[in-house]
Amino acid sequence: MSDATRKAVPGAPSARGVFITLEGGEGAGKSTQAARLAATLRARTGRPVVVTREPGGSPRAEEIRAAVLAGVAKPYGPFAEALLFSAARLDHLETLIRPALARGETVICDRFLDSTRAYQGAADGLDAELLDALERVVVGPTRPDLTLILDLPAETGLARARARGAAAGEGADRFEAESLGFHTRLRAAFLEIANREPARCAVIDAAAGPDDVEAAIRAVIATRLPGLAGTEAVGHGG
């Protein structure tokens, strides 16, 4: 966590939490890997680990999630979707993420600010400066210490996502229903984010099996956040 975030919580304990986000396109296995990473970190540190997601993570944000994934905002364009995602993120940060970090807990979030940059920005064409302004207002100093970008070809991810939906008896959601071209732009956007911010981001080959992906994530954690390998979680600047 950044120093600004730490000072923003009066009376908080001296130990600060670690904020890890998982990003990537549809079907990359983020939810699976978030749960596996949480189990590993709980076993290693004996300290609380919060697993959450975006959009969502708080009751009001989950309501927004349901509306957006149902396509309610699509007719109004990417700016309307970005505003809804920002509203959900603001509530999520205030009610769950920041309090958990202030308690010294590790927070693992399935999607965060990079998904807005990639989905509404690069893939949907929303102006980057507008997204930056929203990010400054909503996210402020609460930036991830580490972002794991699960990367795989768009065709592979879409096939996985659609198979998962079919197995659950569900149709494609608002974003899964987009064209292959959209998802190809999305993949490129995530890789570009990783290229611009290598100190924060690590790219993981998500085309491998879940066990191999988990092993790759553990290796990154050991290198980037060595404090999480022991008994004490140590925050890094974000």
C-alpha angles and dihedrals in degrees: 000000000000122000089245091060092048093053091048093071111069117210094013119148119262095249113083129206129240122242117211124177131192119210138176144106130299116305095015093129098246096146092049093049093044090057093046093048091049091053091050094049094046090053093047101043105023087220130120119277120193118206116198141151146217135267086031134022096137130054095256093042090051089055090054090047092056092050096047096046089049088059098247094139099038096091089057094056137242095302091061090049091048090052092051092047089049092051090050091047093050092054092043092053095046098044103035121002103048095042091050092049091047088056090055095253127143113245120202113190126192098219127350137164096335091063090059090048091050104036103037095024116040099015099038098032102242113159113267093220091056091051090048090054092051090048093052092051098042106031100028111164096343096105127157117264089211133012120198111202110201105207130194137141113287092237092055094047094048092049090052093047094048093047090051091050092048091050089053093046092246132129126228115291126228094285101032087059092060122107125273088249090060091052092046089055088047093056091049090050094055091048090050090052089052090049092051095046108033093155091062103030133064122186116222123195101240094179088082123085120283093257092052091047090050091051091050091051091050090052091052092048091051090053102037102033106024091164089071091061091067137040099290129062111222120197120223125207115271 
